[in-house]
Amino acid sequence: MADTIAETVDLLYAIDQEKLTPDQLISLGAALASLAQAERLAEIEEHLRRIHQVLNGWAMKATMEVGR
């Protein structure tokens, strides 16, 4: 997903903003804001995945210790 976001940002920054109408500039700004939000959500998802891995590891360790 991160590659897609980066590629889309690159495409949007390649647009010649001087040729855009005011409405197109507003849309471009909204698109960039949405991409920034998507990038932040991807970062949050990665952090949650790591937390899940740690908690899952702890749960497995606890299960193994109880079984002894």
SULJO-V868137 format. One record per backbone hydrogen bond with DSSP energy under -1.0 kcal/mol. NH is the residue of the N-H (numbers start at 1). CO is the residue of the C=O. E is the energy in kcal/mol with one decimal. If there is no record, write none. Layout:
NH/CO/E, NH/CO/E
This chain:
5/1/-2.2, 6/2/-2.7, 7/3/-2.7, 8/4/-2.3, 9/5/-2.6, 10/6/-2.4, 11/7/-2.1, 12/8/-2.6, 13/9/-2.6, 14/10/-1.0, 15/12/-1.0, 17/15/-1.2, 19/16/-1.5, 20/17/-1.3, 25/21/-2.4, 26/22/-2.2, 27/23/-2.2, 28/24/-2.6, 29/25/-2.5, 30/26/-2.3, 31/27/-2.5, 32/28/-2.5, 33/29/-2.2, 34/30/-2.4, 35/31/-2.3, 36/32/-2.2, 37/33/-2.2, 38/34/-2.5, 39/35/-2.6, 40/36/-2.2, 41/37/-2.6, 42/38/-2.1, 43/39/-1.9, 44/40/-2.5, 45/41/-2.6, 46/42/-1.9, 47/43/-2.1, 48/44/-2.6, 49/45/-2.2, 50/46/-2.1, 51/47/-2.3, 52/48/-2.6, 53/49/-2.1, 54/50/-2.2, 55/51/-2.8, 56/52/-2.7, 57/53/-2.3, 58/54/-2.5, 59/55/-2.5, 60/56/-2.4, 61/57/-2.4, 62/58/-2.7, 63/59/-2.2, 64/60/-2.2, 65/61/-2.1, 66/62/-2.1, 67/63/-1.7
